[in-house]
Amino acid sequence: MHRILLPVDGSESSLHAVDHVIGLSQELGPLEVRLLNVQEPPIVYGEVAVYVSERAAEAQRLDASERQLADAARRLKEAGVPFTSQAREGHVADEIARVAEEEACQAIVMGTHGMGAVGNLVMGSVATKVIHRTRLPVTLVH
C-alpha cells in the first residue's frame, strides 16, 4: 500500500491536490494518506509579545490548522480514503520534508500555490523548496 503525504493549507490549489489523491485511490487501490498542515512560527517584534500570550498564540495556530485541515479531511472521509492528520509548527517546506521521512511516505502530493500572497507570485515557493529538500517524488497539482 502506498503512503502519501498530503500537505494542505486550505487553498484552492491544496484542495485540488486532495481531489487528485482521491482519484489516485480510485485508480491504484487503497492508499495511506498522511494529511498535514504546517503553521509558520510567529514573528515577534518588540512589545507585541507583551500583548499576545504564548498560550493565546498557540491556540490561534491550532485553530488555523484545524480550519485548514477541515475541508481536506471532509473530502477524504466522504471518498472513503483512510487518512491520519496532524498539525505542525515550523518552516513549512522543512516540516513537509521531515514528516514525509518520519512517516516513511513514498510520495508527496501538494498544491502548487498556497495561501500566502507573496508565495503566489511565482510557482509556489514552498513547493519549490520541498522539491529541493526531499528525494521523494513530488506531484504538484494546480
N, CA, C and O atoms as CSV, one atom per row, in Angstrom:
chain,resi,resn,atom,element,x,y,z
A,1,MET,N,N,0.845,-1.171,0.000
A,1,MET,CA,C,0.000,0.000,0.000
A,1,MET,C,C,0.897,1.242,0.000
A,1,MET,O,O,1.861,1.321,0.761
A,2,HIS,N,N,0.571,2.201,-0.855
A,2,HIS,CA,C,1.354,3.423,-0.958
A,2,HIS,C,C,0.960,4.401,0.144
A,2,HIS,O,O,-0.221,4.597,0.431
A,3,ARG,N,N,1.969,5.005,0.750
A,3,ARG,CA,C,1.738,6.024,1.774
A,3,ARG,C,C,2.100,7.375,1.171
A,3,ARG,O,O,3.231,7.590,0.733
A,4,ILE,N,N,1.131,8.279,1.155
A,4,ILE,CA,C,1.303,9.582,0.525
A,4,ILE,C,C,1.154,10.684,1.563
A,4,ILE,O,O,0.211,10.687,2.355
A,5,LEU,N,N,2.095,11.615,1.547
A,5,LEU,CA,C,1.965,12.807,2.378
A,5,LEU,C,C,1.203,13.851,1.574
A,5,LEU,O,O,1.535,14.126,0.421
A,6,LEU,N,N,0.186,14.425,2.190
A,6,LEU,CA,C,-0.677,15.394,1.542
A,6,LEU,C,C,-0.729,16.664,2.397
A,6,LEU,O,O,-1.618,16.815,3.235
A,7,PRO,N,N,0.230,17.581,2.181
A,7,PRO,CA,C,0.203,18.830,2.938
A,7,PRO,C,C,-0.864,19.769,2.387
A,7,PRO,O,O,-0.976,19.937,1.173
A,8,VAL,N,N,-1.646,20.379,3.271
A,8,VAL,CA,C,-2.703,21.288,2.848
A,8,VAL,C,C,-2.648,22.572,3.666
A,8,VAL,O,O,-2.191,22.595,4.808
A,9,ASP,N,N,-3.134,23.642,3.033
A,9,ASP,CA,C,-3.195,24.925,3.737
A,9,ASP,C,C,-4.542,25.610,3.553
A,9,ASP,O,O,-4.684,26.796,3.850
A,10,GLY,N,N,-5.531,24.867,3.063
A,10,GLY,CA,C,-6.855,25.426,2.869
A,10,GLY,C,C,-7.029,26.159,1.555
A,10,GLY,O,O,-8.132,26.609,1.244
A,11,SER,N,N,-5.962,26.290,0.774
A,11,SER,CA,C,-6.055,26.992,-0.507
A,11,SER,C,C,-6.776,26.119,-1.533
A,11,SER,O,O,-6.895,24.905,-1.367
A,12,GLU,N,N,-7.248,26.762,-2.585
A,12,GLU,CA,C,-7.909,26.027,-3.667
A,12,GLU,C,C,-6.947,25.002,-4.277
A,12,GLU,O,O,-7.338,23.879,-4.591
A,13,SER,N,N,-5.701,25.403,-4.435
A,13,SER,CA,C,-4.700,24.504,-5.018
A,13,SER,C,C,-4.491,23.267,-4.146
A,13,SER,O,O,-4.373,22.158,-4.666
A,14,SER,N,N,-4.445,23.447,-2.827
A,14,SER,CA,C,-4.244,22.277,-1.961
A,14,SER,C,C,-5.468,21.370,-1.973
A,14,SER,O,O,-5.337,20.154,-1.828
A,15,LEU,N,N,-6.656,21.945,-2.143
A,15,LEU,CA,C,-7.853,21.109,-2.236
A,15,LEU,C,C,-7.898,20.359,-3.562
A,15,LEU,O,O,-8.451,19.261,-3.633
A,16,HIS,N,N,-7.323,20.938,-4.613
A,16,HIS,CA,C,-7.199,20.200,-5.874
A,16,HIS,C,C,-6.263,19.008,-5.683
A,16,HIS,O,O,-6.471,17.949,-6.274
A,17,ALA,N,N,-5.228,19.186,-4.853
A,17,ALA,CA,C,-4.313,18.076,-4.554
A,17,ALA,C,C,-5.062,16.965,-3.816
A,17,ALA,O,O,-4.829,15.783,-4.069
A,18,VAL,N,N,-5.960,17.343,-2.907
A,18,VAL,CA,C,-6.783,16.345,-2.201
A,18,VAL,C,C,-7.613,15.563,-3.217
A,18,VAL,O,O,-7.674,14.335,-3.161
A,19,ASP,N,N,-8.247,16.273,-4.137
A,19,ASP,CA,C,-9.061,15.603,-5.160
A,19,ASP,C,C,-8.199,14.680,-6.022
A,19,ASP,O,O,-8.645,13.604,-6.421
A,20,HIS,N,N,-6.981,15.095,-6.306
A,20,HIS,CA,C,-6.065,14.253,-7.093
A,20,HIS,C,C,-5.757,12.952,-6.343
A,20,HIS,O,O,-5.744,11.874,-6.939
A,21,VAL,N,N,-5.511,13.059,-5.044
A,21,VAL,CA,C,-5.221,11.865,-4.244
A,21,VAL,C,C,-6.443,10.949,-4.191
A,21,VAL,O,O,-6.306,9.726,-4.235
A,22,ILE,N,N,-7.622,11.530,-4.099
A,22,ILE,CA,C,-8.840,10.717,-4.118
A,22,ILE,C,C,-8.924,9.957,-5.446
A,22,ILE,O,O,-9.260,8.773,-5.464
A,23,GLY,N,N,-8.621,10.634,-6.549
A,23,GLY,CA,C,-8.600,9.977,-7.850
A,23,GLY,C,C,-7.568,8.864,-7.917
A,23,GLY,O,O,-7.828,7.802,-8.483
A,24,LEU,N,N,-6.397,9.105,-7.340
A,24,LEU,CA,C,-5.360,8.067,-7.304
A,24,LEU,C,C,-5.835,6.842,-6.539
A,24,LEU,O,O,-5.565,5.709,-6.938
A,25,SER,N,N,-6.536,7.068,-5.449
A,25,SER,CA,C,-7.014,5.925,-4.653
A,25,SER,C,C,-8.015,5.088,-5.437
A,25,SER,O,O,-8.100,3.874,-5.256
A,26,GLN,N,N,-8.769,5.744,-6.308
A,26,GLN,CA,C,-9.737,5.014,-7.128
A,26,GLN,C,C,-9.030,4.246,-8.250
A,26,GLN,O,O,-9.491,3.181,-8.663
A,27,GLU,N,N,-7.904,4.793,-8.742
A,27,GLU,CA,C,-7.154,4.133,-9.818
A,27,GLU,C,C,-6.224,3.044,-9.295
A,27,GLU,O,O,-6.155,1.953,-9.861
A,28,LEU,N,N,-5.511,3.343,-8.216
A,28,LEU,CA,C,-4.456,2.456,-7.723
A,28,LEU,C,C,-4.905,1.518,-6.623
A,28,LEU,O,O,-4.206,0.552,-6.314
A,29,GLY,N,N,-6.038,1.777,-6.035
A,29,GLY,CA,C,-6.473,0.989,-4.901
A,29,GLY,C,C,-6.129,1.712,-3.609
A,29,GLY,O,O,-5.799,2.898,-3.628
A,30,PRO,N,N,-6.203,1.017,-2.504
A,30,PRO,CA,C,-6.042,1.642,-1.195
A,30,PRO,C,C,-4.712,2.395,-1.046
A,30,PRO,O,O,-3.648,1.919,-1.441
A,31,LEU,N,N,-4.823,3.572,-0.467
A,31,LEU,CA,C,-3.663,4.400,-0.130
A,31,LEU,C,C,-3.697,4.709,1.361
A,31,LEU,O,O,-4.759,4.710,1.983
A,32,GLU,N,N,-2.546,4.966,1.915
A,32,GLU,CA,C,-2.451,5.508,3.269
A,32,GLU,C,C,-2.093,6.971,3.115
A,32,GLU,O,O,-1.009,7.301,2.632
A,33,VAL,N,N,-2.986,7.843,3.516
A,33,VAL,CA,C,-2.762,9.273,3.354
A,33,VAL,C,C,-2.413,9.890,4.700
A,33,VAL,O,O,-3.078,9.653,5.709
A,34,ARG,N,N,-1.356,10.685,4.685
A,34,ARG,CA,C,-0.937,11.448,5.855
A,34,ARG,C,C,-1.217,12.912,5.537
A,34,ARG,O,O,-0.470,13.553,4.796
A,35,LEU,N,N,-2.296,13.430,6.102
A,35,LEU,CA,C,-2.712,14.804,5.895
A,35,LEU,C,C,-1.922,15.683,6.864
A,35,LEU,O,O,-1.803,15.359,8.046
A,36,LEU,N,N,-1.384,16.794,6.361
A,36,LEU,CA,C,-0.501,17.637,7.178
A,36,LEU,C,C,-0.809,19.108,6.955
A,36,LEU,O,O,-1.040,19.546,5.828
A,37,ASN,N,N,-0.808,19.861,8.045
A,37,ASN,CA,C,-0.846,21.318,7.968
A,37,ASN,C,C,0.306,21.845,8.807
A,37,ASN,O,O,0.521,21.405,9.936
A,38,VAL,N,N,1.042,22.793,8.244
A,38,VAL,CA,C,2.172,23.392,8.955
A,38,VAL,C,C,1.926,24.886,9.086
A,38,VAL,O,O,1.648,25.573,8.103
A,39,GLN,N,N,2.032,25.369,10.297
A,39,GLN,CA,C,1.927,26.796,10.576
A,39,GLN,C,C,3.322,27.353,10.822
A,39,GLN,O,O,4.101,26.787,11.588
A,40,GLU,N,N,3.626,28.457,10.171
A,40,GLU,CA,C,4.910,29.115,10.389
A,40,GLU,C,C,4.994,29.589,11.835
A,40,GLU,O,O,3.984,29.979,12.421
A,41,PRO,N,N,6.206,29.558,12.418
A,41,PRO,CA,C,6.340,30.096,13.773
A,41,PRO,C,C,6.056,31.597,13.755
A,41,PRO,O,O,6.293,32.266,12.749
A,42,PRO,N,N,5.553,32.119,14.858
A,42,PRO,CA,C,5.220,33.543,14.884
A,42,PRO,C,C,6.476,34.412,14.784
A,42,PRO,O,O,7.553,34.047,15.255
A,43,ILE,N,N,6.298,35.554,14.163
A,43,ILE,CA,C,7.361,36.543,14.117
A,43,ILE,C,C,7.006,37.576,15.171
A,43,ILE,O,O,5.971,38.236,15.077
A,44,VAL,N,N,7.854,37.716,16.162
A,44,VAL,CA,C,7.568,38.608,17.276
A,44,VAL,C,C,8.455,39.842,17.172
A,44,VAL,O,O,9.681,39.749,17.103
A,45,TYR,N,N,7.810,40.980,17.162
A,45,TYR,CA,C,8.526,42.244,17.112
A,45,TYR,C,C,8.340,42.977,18.434
A,45,TYR,O,O,7.222,43.340,18.797
A,46,GLY,N,N,9.406,43.186,19.130
A,46,GLY,CA,C,9.415,44.014,20.333
A,46,GLY,C,C,8.301,43.733,21.298
A,46,GLY,O,O,8.219,42.645,21.867
A,47,GLU,N,N,7.432,44.719,21.488
A,47,GLU,CA,C,6.404,44.671,22.520
A,47,GLU,C,C,5.192,43.834,22.157
A,47,GLU,O,O,4.314,43.632,22.996
A,48,VAL,N,N,5.121,43.339,20.922
A,48,VAL,CA,C,3.973,42.525,20.530
A,48,VAL,C,C,3.836,41.318,21.446
A,48,VAL,O,O,2.724,40.911,21.783
A,49,ALA,N,N,4.963,40.748,21.848
A,49,ALA,CA,C,4.935,39.579,22.726
A,49,ALA,C,C,4.251,39.892,24.049
A,49,ALA,O,O,3.689,38.996,24.679
A,50,VAL,N,N,4.290,41.137,24.476
A,50,VAL,CA,C,3.657,41.534,25.725
A,50,VAL,C,C,2.140,41.450,25.608
A,50,VAL,O,O,1.464,41.137,26.587
A,51,TYR,N,N,1.600,41.722,24.433
A,51,TYR,CA,C,0.154,41.784,24.249
A,51,TYR,C,C,-0.481,40.462,23.855
A,51,TYR,O,O,-1.687,40.287,24.033
A,52,VAL,N,N,0.290,39.537,23.331
A,52,VAL,CA,C,-0.239,38.236,22.938
A,52,VAL,C,C,0.522,37.169,23.714
A,52,VAL,O,O,1.723,36.977,23.520
A,53,SER,N,N,-0.194,36.481,24.590
A,53,SER,CA,C,0.466,35.453,25.391
A,53,SER,C,C,0.859,34.273,24.508
A,53,SER,O,O,0.278,34.063,23.443
A,54,GLU,N,N,1.828,33.523,24.948
A,54,GLU,CA,C,2.256,32.339,24.204
A,54,GLU,C,C,1.101,31.353,24.071
A,54,GLU,O,O,0.926,30.724,23.028
A,55,ARG,N,N,0.322,31.226,25.127
A,55,ARG,CA,C,-0.832,30.315,25.109
A,55,ARG,C,C,-1.866,30.769,24.068
A,55,ARG,O,O,-2.413,29.939,23.341
A,56,ALA,N,N,-2.137,32.075,23.993
A,56,ALA,CA,C,-3.101,32.594,23.017
A,56,ALA,C,C,-2.581,32.390,21.594
A,56,ALA,O,O,-3.345,32.024,20.701
A,57,ALA,N,N,-1.295,32.624,21.384
A,57,ALA,CA,C,-0.709,32.435,20.055
A,57,ALA,C,C,-0.793,30.973,19.640
A,57,ALA,O,O,-1.112,30.672,18.490
A,58,GLU,N,N,-0.511,30.068,20.559
A,58,GLU,CA,C,-0.594,28.632,20.279
A,58,GLU,C,C,-2.027,28.235,19.928
A,58,GLU,O,O,-2.251,27.448,19.008
A,59,ALA,N,N,-2.986,28.778,20.656
A,59,ALA,CA,C,-4.390,28.482,20.389
A,59,ALA,C,C,-4.789,28.983,19.002
A,59,ALA,O,O,-5.538,28.314,18.291
A,60,GLN,N,N,-4.290,30.158,18.617
A,60,GLN,CA,C,-4.595,30.693,17.289
A,60,GLN,C,C,-4.000,29.821,16.193
A,60,GLN,O,O,-4.650,29.587,15.174
A,61,ARG,N,N,-2.774,29.334,16.383
A,61,ARG,CA,C,-2.146,28.462,15.388
A,61,ARG,C,C,-2.899,27.141,15.271
A,61,ARG,O,O,-3.111,26.642,14.166
A,62,LEU,N,N,-3.301,26.577,16.396
A,62,LEU,CA,C,-4.048,25.320,16.386
A,62,LEU,C,C,-5.390,25.508,15.685
A,62,LEU,O,O,-5.809,24.656,14.900
A,63,ASP,N,N,-6.061,26.617,15.967
A,63,ASP,CA,C,-7.339,26.910,15.320
A,63,ASP,C,C,-7.161,27.058,13.812
A,63,ASP,O,O,-7.975,26.554,13.038
A,64,ALA,N,N,-6.107,27.742,13.395
A,64,ALA,CA,C,-5.837,27.906,11.963
A,64,ALA,C,C,-5.587,26.546,11.318
A,64,ALA,O,O,-6.090,26.282,10.226
A,65,SER,N,N,-4.822,25.685,11.974
A,65,SER,CA,C,-4.556,24.347,11.434
A,65,SER,C,C,-5.841,23.547,11.288
A,65,SER,O,O,-6.075,22.915,10.258
A,66,GLU,N,N,-6.666,23.576,12.319
A,66,GLU,CA,C,-7.922,22.824,12.265
A,66,GLU,C,C,-8.804,23.305,11.124
A,66,GLU,O,O,-9.409,22.490,10.427
A,67,ARG,N,N,-8.887,24.627,10.918
A,67,ARG,CA,C,-9.692,25.175,9.819
A,67,ARG,C,C,-9.119,24.739,8.466
A,67,ARG,O,O,-9.865,24.383,7.555
A,68,GLN,N,N,-7.793,24.771,8.347
A,68,GLN,CA,C,-7.162,24.457,7.075
A,68,GLN,C,C,-7.183,22.966,6.766
A,68,GLN,O,O,-7.105,22.584,5.598
A,69,LEU,N,N,-7.284,22.128,7.767
A,69,LEU,CA,C,-7.368,20.681,7.572
A,69,LEU,C,C,-8.815,20.215,7.323
A,69,LEU,O,O,-9.029,19.153,6.739
A,70,ALA,N,N,-9.791,20.993,7.758
A,70,ALA,CA,C,-11.181,20.546,7.791
A,70,ALA,C,C,-11.731,20.128,6.428
A,70,ALA,O,O,-12.270,19.030,6.299
A,71,ASP,N,N,-11.606,20.975,5.415
A,71,ASP,CA,C,-12.164,20.631,4.095
A,71,ASP,C,C,-11.483,19.404,3.505
A,71,ASP,O,O,-12.138,18.538,2.925
A,72,ALA,N,N,-10.173,19.335,3.656
A,72,ALA,CA,C,-9.433,18.181,3.126
A,72,ALA,C,C,-9.881,16.900,3.822
A,72,ALA,O,O,-10.117,15.883,3.168
A,73,ALA,N,N,-9.997,16.950,5.138
A,73,ALA,CA,C,-10.425,15.770,5.892
A,73,ALA,C,C,-11.836,15.346,5.497
A,73,ALA,O,O,-12.116,14.156,5.355
A,74,ARG,N,N,-12.724,16.323,5.321
A,74,ARG,CA,C,-14.100,16.015,4.928
A,74,ARG,C,C,-14.129,15.327,3.568
A,74,ARG,O,O,-14.838,14.338,3.386
A,75,ARG,N,N,-13.357,15.849,2.610
A,75,ARG,CA,C,-13.341,15.266,1.258
A,75,ARG,C,C,-12.797,13.836,1.282
A,75,ARG,O,O,-13.346,12.945,0.634
A,76,LEU,N,N,-11.723,13.628,2.027
A,76,LEU,CA,C,-11.145,12.273,2.107
A,76,LEU,C,C,-12.122,11.311,2.768
A,76,LEU,O,O,-12.299,10.182,2.311
A,77,LYS,N,N,-12.755,11.765,3.844
A,77,LYS,CA,C,-13.710,10.908,4.556
A,77,LYS,C,C,-14.888,10.543,3.663
A,77,LYS,O,O,-15.301,9.384,3.618
A,78,GLU,N,N,-15.434,11.532,2.949
A,78,GLU,CA,C,-16.576,11.271,2.063
A,78,GLU,C,C,-16.211,10.306,0.942
A,78,GLU,O,O,-17.057,9.546,0.470
A,79,ALA,N,N,-14.941,10.339,0.512
A,79,ALA,CA,C,-14.498,9.446,-0.574
A,79,ALA,C,C,-14.077,8.076,-0.036
A,79,ALA,O,O,-13.760,7.176,-0.814
A,80,GLY,N,N,-14.075,7.918,1.280
A,80,GLY,CA,C,-13.686,6.641,1.873
A,80,GLY,C,C,-12.192,6.368,1.834
A,80,GLY,O,O,-11.769,5.213,1.875
A,81,VAL,N,N,-11.393,7.423,1.757
A,81,VAL,CA,C,-9.932,7.267,1.738
A,81,VAL,C,C,-9.413,7.384,3.170
A,81,VAL,O,O,-9.582,8.425,3.805
A,82,PRO,N,N,-8.781,6.325,3.684
A,82,PRO,CA,C,-8.281,6.387,5.056
A,82,PRO,C,C,-7.119,7.379,5.169
A,82,PRO,O,O,-6.262,7.465,4.290
A,83,PHE,N,N,-7.119,8.118,6.273
A,83,PHE,CA,C,-6.070,9.113,6.480
A,83,PHE,C,C,-5.853,9.365,7.960
A,83,PHE,O,O,-6.718,9.086,8.791
A,84,THR,N,N,-4.701,9.889,8.267
A,84,THR,CA,C,-4.432,10.464,9.576
A,84,THR,C,C,-4.091,11.919,9.316
A,84,THR,O,O,-3.670,12.271,8.214
A,85,SER,N,N,-4.265,12.761,10.310
A,85,SER,CA,C,-3.920,14.161,10.106
A,85,SER,C,C,-3.139,14.673,11.300
A,85,SER,O,O,-3.288,14.198,12.426
A,86,GLN,N,N,-2.298,15.660,11.012
A,86,GLN,CA,C,-1.534,16.286,12.074
A,86,GLN,C,C,-1.221,17.728,11.717
A,86,GLN,O,O,-1.176,18.110,10.548
A,87,ALA,N,N,-1.010,18.506,12.751
A,87,ALA,CA,C,-0.622,19.902,12.601
A,87,ALA,C,C,0.771,20.058,13.196
A,87,ALA,O,O,1.085,19.483,14.238
A,88,ARG,N,N,1.585,20.831,12.530
A,88,ARG,CA,C,2.948,21.099,12.993
A,88,ARG,C,C,3.207,22.595,12.928
A,88,ARG,O,O,2.513,23.336,12.232
A,89,GLU,N,N,4.199,23.010,13.654
A,89,GLU,CA,C,4.684,24.386,13.575
A,89,GLU,C,C,6.131,24.344,13.135
A,89,GLU,O,O,6.914,23.535,13.631
A,90,GLY,N,N,6.485,25.204,12.214
A,90,GLY,CA,C,7.858,25.276,11.749
A,90,GLY,C,C,7.905,25.879,10.361
A,90,GLY,O,O,6.894,26.344,9.835
A,91,HIS,N,N,9.072,25.866,9.782
A,91,HIS,CA,C,9.208,26.350,8.417
A,91,HIS,C,C,8.579,25.302,7.513
A,91,HIS,O,O,8.963,24.132,7.546
A,92,VAL,N,N,7.623,25.718,6.713
A,92,VAL,CA,C,6.711,24.811,6.028
A,92,VAL,C,C,7.430,23.753,5.199
A,92,VAL,O,O,7.170,22.563,5.375
A,93,ALA,N,N,8.321,24.152,4.306
A,93,ALA,CA,C,8.990,23.173,3.438
A,93,ALA,C,C,9.817,22.187,4.251
A,93,ALA,O,O,9.828,20.992,3.958
A,94,ASP,N,N,10.507,22.683,5.265
A,94,ASP,CA,C,11.320,21.798,6.111
A,94,ASP,C,C,10.456,20.770,6.826
A,94,ASP,O,O,10.811,19.594,6.900
A,95,GLU,N,N,9.327,21.213,7.350
A,95,GLU,CA,C,8.441,20.300,8.077
A,95,GLU,C,C,7.811,19.279,7.141
A,95,GLU,O,O,7.653,18.116,7.512
A,96,ILE,N,N,7.452,19.695,5.942
A,96,ILE,CA,C,6.876,18.745,4.982
A,96,ILE,C,C,7.883,17.643,4.682
A,96,ILE,O,O,7.538,16.462,4.710
A,97,ALA,N,N,9.116,18.019,4.397
A,97,ALA,CA,C,10.157,17.021,4.105
A,97,ALA,C,C,10.410,16.130,5.323
A,97,ALA,O,O,10.587,14.919,5.187
A,98,ARG,N,N,10.426,16.731,6.506
A,98,ARG,CA,C,10.683,15.970,7.745
A,98,ARG,C,C,9.566,14.955,8.001
A,98,ARG,O,O,9.844,13.795,8.305
A,99,VAL,N,N,8.317,15.378,7.881
A,99,VAL,CA,C,7.197,14.480,8.137
A,99,VAL,C,C,7.161,13.359,7.102
A,99,VAL,O,O,6.869,12.212,7.441
A,100,ALA,N,N,7.454,13.680,5.853
A,100,ALA,CA,C,7.481,12.640,4.816
A,100,ALA,C,C,8.478,11.551,5.183
A,100,ALA,O,O,8.214,10.365,4.984
A,101,GLU,N,N,9.617,11.955,5.717
A,101,GLU,CA,C,10.628,10.979,6.123
A,101,GLU,C,C,10.191,10.222,7.380
A,101,GLU,O,O,10.287,8.996,7.432
A,102,GLU,N,N,9.715,10.944,8.381
A,102,GLU,CA,C,9.272,10.311,9.637
A,102,GLU,C,C,8.160,9.299,9.403
A,102,GLU,O,O,8.125,8.250,10.046
A,103,GLU,N,N,7.257,9.611,8.488
A,103,GLU,CA,C,6.103,8.753,8.227
A,103,GLU,C,C,6.375,7.697,7.157
A,103,GLU,O,O,5.473,6.951,6.777
A,104,ALA,N,N,7.612,7.634,6.673
A,104,ALA,CA,C,8.020,6.668,5.644
A,104,ALA,C,C,7.100,6.721,4.421
A,104,ALA,O,O,6.662,5.690,3.909
A,105,CYS,N,N,6.820,7.933,3.970
A,105,CYS,CA,C,5.967,8.112,2.793
A,105,CYS,C,C,6.741,7.766,1.531
A,105,CYS,O,O,7.963,7.901,1.476
A,106,GLN,N,N,6.008,7.318,0.516
A,106,GLN,CA,C,6.617,7.028,-0.778
A,106,GLN,C,C,6.509,8.203,-1.741
A,106,GLN,O,O,7.210,8.240,-2.751
A,107,ALA,N,N,5.631,9.171,-1.437
A,107,ALA,CA,C,5.445,10.310,-2.322
A,107,ALA,C,C,4.787,11.458,-1.558
A,107,ALA,O,O,4.202,11.272,-0.491
A,108,ILE,N,N,4.904,12.650,-2.143
A,108,ILE,CA,C,4.254,13.847,-1.624
A,108,ILE,C,C,3.376,14.396,-2.747
A,108,ILE,O,O,3.825,14.526,-3.886
A,109,VAL,N,N,2.140,14.712,-2.425
A,109,VAL,CA,C,1.237,15.352,-3.379
A,109,VAL,C,C,0.781,16.653,-2.732
A,109,VAL,O,O,0.231,16.651,-1.630
A,110,MET,N,N,1.018,17.773,-3.434
A,110,MET,CA,C,0.674,19.067,-2.847
A,110,MET,C,C,0.295,20.070,-3.924
A,110,MET,O,O,0.592,19.885,-5.105
A,111,GLY,N,N,-0.362,21.127,-3.495
A,111,GLY,CA,C,-0.742,22.192,-4.407
A,111,GLY,C,C,0.457,23.015,-4.823
A,111,GLY,O,O,1.456,23.092,-4.108
A,112,THR,N,N,0.344,23.632,-5.994
A,112,THR,CA,C,1.444,24.460,-6.489
A,112,THR,C,C,1.488,25.818,-5.815
A,112,THR,O,O,2.559,26.411,-5.686
A,113,HIS,N,N,0.349,26.314,-5.387
A,113,HIS,CA,C,0.288,27.647,-4.796
A,113,HIS,C,C,-0.503,27.586,-3.504
A,113,HIS,O,O,-1.574,26.982,-3.440
A,114,GLY,N,N,0.040,28.221,-2.477
A,114,GLY,CA,C,-0.637,28.228,-1.193
A,114,GLY,C,C,-1.396,29.508,-0.936
A,114,GLY,O,O,-1.703,30.272,-1.850
A,115,MET,N,N,-1.690,29.722,0.334
A,115,MET,CA,C,-2.495,30.864,0.748
A,115,MET,C,C,-1.702,32.165,0.780
A,115,MET,O,O,-2.297,33.239,0.687
A,116,GLY,N,N,-0.389,32.102,0.909
A,116,GLY,CA,C,0.403,33.320,1.048
A,116,GLY,C,C,0.426,34.148,-0.222
A,116,GLY,O,O,0.613,33.609,-1.313
A,117,ALA,N,N,0.237,35.464,-0.089
A,117,ALA,CA,C,0.200,36.355,-1.247
A,117,ALA,C,C,1.533,36.377,-1.978
A,117,ALA,O,O,1.562,36.304,-3.207
A,118,VAL,N,N,2.625,36.475,-1.254
A,118,VAL,CA,C,3.942,36.520,-1.894
A,118,VAL,C,C,4.241,35.193,-2.565
A,118,VAL,O,O,4.801,35.171,-3.661
A,119,GLY,N,N,3.882,34.090,-1.936
A,119,GLY,CA,C,4.130,32.771,-2.499
A,119,GLY,C,C,3.395,32.539,-3.796
A,119,GLY,O,O,3.787,31.670,-4.574
A,120,ASN,N,N,2.330,33.294,-4.054
A,120,ASN,CA,C,1.567,33.119,-5.277
A,120,ASN,C,C,2.145,33.884,-6.463
A,120,ASN,O,O,1.646,33.744,-7.579
A,121,LEU,N,N,3.181,34.686,-6.249
A,121,LEU,CA,C,3.765,35.448,-7.348
A,121,LEU,C,C,4.541,34.557,-8.303
A,121,LEU,O,O,4.608,34.841,-9.499
A,122,VAL,N,N,5.120,33.494,-7.795
A,122,VAL,CA,C,5.847,32.532,-8.614
A,122,VAL,C,C,5.288,31.161,-8.299
A,122,VAL,O,O,4.533,31.000,-7.340
A,123,MET,N,N,5.660,30.151,-9.115
A,123,MET,CA,C,5.146,28.818,-8.806
A,123,MET,C,C,5.559,28.462,-7.388
A,123,MET,O,O,6.739,28.247,-7.112
A,124,GLY,N,N,4.615,28.405,-6.520
A,124,GLY,CA,C,4.768,28.143,-5.117
A,124,GLY,C,C,6.180,28.014,-4.593
A,124,GLY,O,O,6.862,27.020,-4.845
A,125,SER,N,N,6.612,29.021,-3.865
A,125,SER,CA,C,7.951,28.976,-3.292
A,125,SER,C,C,8.090,27.790,-2.330
A,125,SER,O,O,9.160,27.188,-2.246
A,126,VAL,N,N,7.022,27.451,-1.608
A,126,VAL,CA,C,7.077,26.297,-0.709
A,126,VAL,C,C,7.221,25.019,-1.528
A,126,VAL,O,O,8.025,24.152,-1.186
A,127,ALA,N,N,6.454,24.896,-2.599
A,127,ALA,CA,C,6.541,23.701,-3.448
A,127,ALA,C,C,7.954,23.534,-3.993
A,127,ALA,O,O,8.500,22.430,-3.992
A,128,THR,N,N,8.536,24.623,-4.453
A,128,THR,CA,C,9.901,24.568,-4.981
A,128,THR,C,C,10.888,24.131,-3.906
A,128,THR,O,O,11.767,23.310,-4.167
A,129,LYS,N,N,10.749,24.667,-2.717
A,129,LYS,CA,C,11.644,24.295,-1.615
A,129,LYS,C,C,11.489,22.828,-1.240
A,129,LYS,O,O,12.479,22.152,-0.962
A,130,VAL,N,N,10.250,22.329,-1.229
A,130,VAL,CA,C,10.018,20.920,-0.889
A,130,VAL,C,C,10.747,20.022,-1.883
A,130,VAL,O,O,11.387,19.045,-1.492
A,131,ILE,N,N,10.648,20.354,-3.163
A,131,ILE,CA,C,11.320,19.553,-4.191
A,131,ILE,C,C,12.814,19.441,-3.903
A,131,ILE,O,O,13.419,18.394,-4.138
A,132,HIS,N,N,13.405,20.515,-3.394
A,132,HIS,CA,C,14.837,20.526,-3.116
A,132,HIS,C,C,15.210,19.899,-1.773
A,132,HIS,O,O,16.385,19.637,-1.518
A,133,ARG,N,N,14.214,19.657,-0.909
A,133,ARG,CA,C,14.502,19.129,0.423
A,133,ARG,C,C,14.189,17.638,0.578
A,133,ARG,O,O,14.425,17.063,1.640
A,134,THR,N,N,13.666,17.019,-0.464
A,134,THR,CA,C,13.322,15.601,-0.364
A,134,THR,C,C,13.802,14.853,-1.600
A,134,THR,O,O,13.991,15.432,-2.670
A,135,ARG,N,N,13.991,13.556,-1.422
A,135,ARG,CA,C,14.317,12.699,-2.551
A,135,ARG,C,C,13.099,11.958,-3.071
A,135,ARG,O,O,13.176,11.212,-4.047
A,136,LEU,N,N,11.975,12.175,-2.405
A,136,LEU,CA,C,10.736,11.520,-2.802
A,136,LEU,C,C,10.161,12.164,-4.050
A,136,LEU,O,O,10.429,13.333,-4.325
A,137,PRO,N,N,9.374,11.413,-4.806
A,137,PRO,CA,C,8.649,12.028,-5.914
A,137,PRO,C,C,7.639,13.021,-5.336
A,137,PRO,O,O,6.958,12.733,-4.351
A,138,VAL,N,N,7.556,14.183,-5.962
A,138,VAL,CA,C,6.612,15.225,-5.538
A,138,VAL,C,C,5.699,15.530,-6.726
A,138,VAL,O,O,6.164,15.929,-7.793
A,139,THR,N,N,4.405,15.337,-6.525
A,139,THR,CA,C,3.415,15.678,-7.535
A,139,THR,C,C,2.809,17.017,-7.147
A,139,THR,O,O,2.265,17.173,-6.053
A,140,LEU,N,N,2.908,17.988,-8.062
A,140,LEU,CA,C,2.339,19.314,-7.821
A,140,LEU,C,C,1.047,19.441,-8.602
A,140,LEU,O,O,0.999,19.153,-9.798
A,141,VAL,N,N,0.000,19.874,-7.916
A,141,VAL,CA,C,-1.328,19.990,-8.514
A,141,VAL,C,C,-1.740,21.452,-8.469
A,141,VAL,O,O,-1.654,22.102,-7.428
A,142,HIS,N,N,-2.188,21.961,-9.613
A,142,HIS,CA,C,-2.569,23.372,-9.701
A,142,HIS,C,C,-4.013,23.582,-9.294
A,142,HIS,O,O,-4.500,24.712,-9.309
